[in-house]
Amino acid sequence: MRGFVVPPTLFVTLPPVLYVMEINEIESQVKKLCARLEAAADDQEIGTILKELRGALHEHTEAVRRLAFASIRGTSGEPIKKQIPKNDSASKAAD
């Protein structure tokens, strides 16, 4: 199975905190929809709410994907380069 690759042009890279705020808003919307679903009286209302819930869950997935992308790429859009600290004891042992 081929892995899913997200082209960088799909996302505008924003600070991750903005994505977290978006995710929190969507989660709140999902909770409200679930409460409405519990209180729904008929099948037509349930169908309507389920459509909205499906859309909200899709938005949530996309927001999490954007957050992951921003976390990996950094806010500048460039890959985050982690510096690996030199292990002084290993370099001394080699001498």
C-alpha positions in Angstrom: 0.0 0.0 0.0 1.3 3.4 -0.9 1.7 6.0 1.8 -0.3 9.3 1.7 2.0 12.2 0.8 0.7 15.7 1.5 2.0 18.2 -1.1 3.4 21.3 0.7 1.3 23.5 -1.5 -1.9 22.2 0.1 -1.3 24.0 3.3 -0.4 27.5 4.4 1.9 26.9 7.3 0.7 28.8 10.4 1.9 28.6 14.0 0.8 25.3 15.4 -1.1 27.0 18.2 -3.6 28.3 15.6 -4.2 24.7 14.4 -4.8 23.6 18.0 -7.4 26.4 18.5 -9.1 25.2 15.3 -9.1 21.6 16.5 -10.6 22.6 19.9 -13.4 24.5 18.1 -14.2 21.5 15.9 -14.1 19.1 18.9 -16.6 21.4 20.6 -18.8 21.3 17.5 -18.6 17.5 17.4 -19.7 17.3 21.1 -22.7 19.5 20.4 -23.6 17.4 17.4 -23.4 14.2 19.5 -25.7 15.7 22.1 -28.1 16.7 19.3 -27.9 13.1 18.0 -28.8 11.7 21.4 -31.9 14.0 21.6 -33.0 13.4 18.0 -36.6 12.4 17.6 -36.9 10.9 14.1 -34.8 9.2 11.4 -34.8 12.3 9.2 -33.3 14.5 11.9 -30.7 11.7 12.7 -29.7 11.6 9.1 -29.2 15.4 8.9 -27.2 15.4 12.1 -25.0 12.5 10.9 -24.2 14.4 7.7 -23.1 17.4 9.8 -21.1 15.1 12.1 -19.4 13.4 9.2 -18.4 16.9 7.9 -17.1 18.0 11.3 -15.0 14.8 11.6 -13.6 15.4 8.2 -12.7 19.0 9.2 -11.1 17.6 12.3 -9.0 15.1 10.4 -7.8 17.8 8.0 -7.0 20.2 10.9 -4.9 17.5 12.6 -3.2 16.8 9.3 -2.3 20.5 9.0 -1.0 20.6 12.6 1.2 17.6 11.9 2.5 19.2 8.7 3.2 22.5 10.5 4.9 20.7 13.3 7.2 18.8 10.9 7.9 21.7 8.6 8.1 24.4 11.2 6.3 27.8 10.9 8.7 29.0 8.2 7.8 26.1 5.8 11.3 24.8 6.0 12.1 21.4 7.5 12.9 21.5 11.2 16.6 20.5 11.6 17.3 19.0 14.9 20.9 19.1 16.1 22.2 15.9 17.5 24.3 16.7 20.6 27.8 15.2 20.5 28.4 12.6 23.0 31.6 13.7 24.6 32.3 10.4 26.3 32.0 8.5 23.1 34.5 10.8 21.3 36.9 10.6 24.2 36.7 6.8 24.2 37.6 6.8 20.5 40.8 8.7 21.2 
